[in-house]
Amino acid sequence: MTGSCISYRREDTHAVAGRLFDDLADAFGRERVSMDFDDMPLGEDFSSYTERKLRETTVLLVLIGPRWLAVTDAEGARRIDRMDDFVRFDIATALRVGVPVVPVLVDDTPFPQAEQLPGDLGALIRRQGINLSSHRWRADVARLVQQLERLIGAAQRG
């Protein structure tokens, strides 16, 4: 079972995701943190593989930066509104299968409002989140690690 999985938008929080991955890997071990599912076998169906991996995950961390909602596709439509958006798929799947979803607000990004989210992501606004600031990085990550230790420990005991 993976401890935590990081969901993020490359156009929004790519550098933050990499930095957080490294810090969480230092705290929990690389095998307990996943991002991007780089180990997906060639030819594997993305949706099936992602759902299987999320079912094995203790917690999904959703990095929400200033452009998270605003990133668009080639036609100018918001990607979060597309059913095939990877970030939307991660969150909707985790919510559906009962994986705890933790919004991680990057650099004081405001929490999305319910009307800004597609219906299958509506439950995201009821999830307790955490702020992660580049100015308070060490303290914020330490607080996140402390909270994750509780979640991961409870999952191992349960």
N, C-alpha and C positions, 0 to 999 in steps of 0.2 A: 504494500500500500504506500502510495506517495503521500508525504505530509502535506505539501502545499503546491498549488499550481498557480502560475501568474498569467493572467489574461491582460493584454494591453494592445494599444494601437501603435503600430510602427511610426505612423506620421505624428504621433502625439507624445508618447512616453517611452520610446525605444531605449534611450540612454538610461533613463531611470529604471526600467525593467531589468536591464543588464546589471546595473549596480545593485539593485535589490536582490536579484538572483544570486550574485556572488556573496552578498552578506548573509542571506538565508542559508546558502550552501555551507558557509563557514560555521554557522550556528547549528545546523541540523544534519549536515552531510549532503553531498551532491545527489545521492540517490533518493533523498527525501524532498527534493524541490524539482519542479519541472516547469518548462517554458518552451513554447513552440513545438513540442512533441517532435524533436529532431530525430527521435528513434523510430519514427513511423516507417514501417517496411514499404518498399517500393510497391506500387500497385494497390495498396490498401485503400479502402474507402474512407475518406476523411471523416465523414459523419459518424460512421460506426466505430472507427478507431478512437475518435475524440470522446464519444459517449462512454466507451469502455474504460478509457483512461480516467475520465472524470468520476466514474463510479468507484474507482480505486483511490480517489483523492480525498483527503481529510477536509481540506478547505480550498476554495477558489478565491484568490486575491484579484480583484478587478481594479487595475490602475486607471484612474479617471483624471486626465489632464485637461488643460484649457481647450483643446480641440477635439476631445473625445466624441462629443455629439455632432460636431460640425464637419468632420471628415466626409467628403463626398466621393461618389463614383465618377466614372467618365462622363455620365450624362448630367452630373450636377446634383443628383439626389443624395440625401444623407445615407451613408452606408448602414447606420444603425437601424434604418427602416427596412432594409433588405433582408429577406429570410435567409439568404446565403451569406450574410455577413458573419465572419468568423467570431468576432467578439460577441455579437448577439447570440450566436449558436452556443458558445461556451457558457454564457450566463443563463440562457433559457434552459439548457440541458442540466446545468448544475441545480437550478431551482427546481426543475421537474423531478430529478432523481434524489433530491434531499441533501445535497452537499451544501454545507454552510458557505455563503457568499459574502465576502467582506469587501465593501467599497473602500478603496485606498485613494483618497483625494490628494493629488499631487500639487504641491506648492499653493495650497489654499484655494484650489479650484472649488467653486460652489457645487454643492450636491445637485444633481439633476432634479427637476420637478417632474411629477407624475405625468403631466401632459406633454412633456418632451420625450417620453419613452414609448416604444411600442408596447402594446398590451401584454405580451408575454414576458416583458421585463418589469412590469409594474411593481412586483414584489421587491424589487431592488431598493426602492425608496424606504422600505420598512426594515432594512438591514443596518445594524450598527456598523459604522465605518470608522476609519482612522485617517488622520492627516499625516502626510509624509512630505516634509519640506527640505529643500536643499540647504537651507540655513540652519536647520535643527536636525540634520540627517542622523547623526549618531544617536541622539536621544530618542528620535522618533522610531528608528529601526529597533533600538533596544526595547522600547515599549511594545512594538509589534511582535518582536521575538517572544517577549514575556507572555503576551496574549496567545500567540500561536502554540507555545509550549503547553498551555492549558488545554487548548482544543486538540492538539495532537496526542497529548497524554491521555485525555479522556477517551479518544477514539481507540487508542491502544488497549486501554483497560476494558472498554465496552465491547 
